């Protein structure tokens, strides 16, 4: 069901009359109210909130930072090639563009990080190590051995300390992994590996994230296009209309917009069906169309 909601713009995050934003973290950087840099930082923080809110249930923040760092280096290299096609892309130039030390830039370029189980989160790393390390296999079979819950090397506590850190308690990780069905307690003092794959997603969460982020990526490309062509007249590919309205009209407005959008949805689907070609056609062009309204007052 298409959800339509009204955006409350009573406290605009880019208002030049305010000297700061309650959503922004404390920073030693001094910004002049109304300066363009302040608007850009707020826009970046807004998108960072979206990014973290979408992926933090599945990935550790450290992993997200690694992904942003790698993407930053790749994006800077692409911009260098586009802006200076006849010049060599140097480590120094990438470092000054990204703020990342040259040694780290070189490491990222030579060995891009692949997000394997060991890198995703502590629980996934524990399961991967337990299932793959020969030292953690049973002496009587080739299966992962039951591990003592507490102890040093060769124990569940040892794995927790290595991958989650000494500050994370073993019972906390144990309870979480028992709830997911990855392990179970046997004989009160041991744990048994039941499923070596950390269960990130339920139902179709992975597909929803995939499709949704493709739409977000297309919107980001549109914004980048509009910025690059801002001096070429009517360049905007996406328009929006925002209005102020009485609160008592909210539900009525929701209903009217829903009916309108559902009608347009059916018309759009009919058009796309008429354009669809066979899968075996050479080099088919992929066409996607969508729309959404969202209201989350707890968002950044």
C-alpha positions, 0 to 999 in steps of 0.5 A: 500500500502506498503510504502518503504523509505530510512533511512537517517543515516547522523546524527547517534543518537549513534555517539560516536563523539558527546557529546550530542543529540539535541533531548534529554532534558536537564539533570543534569546527566553527561554522558561520550561520547560513554559510554554505558549508553548514548546509552541506554538512547538514545534508551529509549528516542527514544522509549518514543517518539514513545510511546508518539506520538502514544497515546498522541492524545488519552490519557493525558501524566499523564495517560501514566506516570501512565501506565509506572509506573504500567508496571515498577512495574509488569516487575520488579516483573517478573524479580525478580521471574525469577532471584531469584525463591527461594527468596521473592519479597520484596517491597525494592527490587522492589523499588530499581529496579524501583526507585519508593517509596515502598509506591507507589509500595505497592499501585500499587500491591494492587490496580492496576489502571483500566483506566476508563473514570475518568482517561483517560482525562479531557473531559472523566472525565467531561462527566462521572461525568456529566452523573453519578452524581445524583446531576447533574440530572434534577429535573423533569427527570432522565436525566443529567441536562442542566448546566450553563456554568459559576458558581461554583458547579453544573456548567460546569465551576466547572467541568472543574476546578475540572478535567482540572485544574484552569489554563485551560479556560472554553471556551477552553474545551467548544469549544473542546467538542462542536466540538466532538458533546458531548455537545451543547450550549442552550440558550447561557448560558447553555450546554446540554449533548448530548453524555456521551462517549468521542469520542477517535477514528475515523474510525478504529483508535482503531483497527490500534493501537491494531494491530500495537502495537501487532507487536511492542510488538513482536519486543520488545520481539525479542530484549529482546530475543536477549539481553538475548541470546547474548552470544549464537552465532547466536541468532538474530531473526531479521536482517536488512540491511542498505545502503547508496545510491544516493538521485536521486535514491530514487524514483526508489528504492522505486518502486523496493522495493514496487514491491518486497514486494508486491510479497512477501506479496501475497506469504506469504498470500497464505502460511498462508491461507494453514495453517489456521484451524477452529476456533473450534479447541482446543488451536489453535496457532496464527500466524502473519507475517508482515513487514514495512518500515517507514521514518519520519524525524521529529521522535526522 
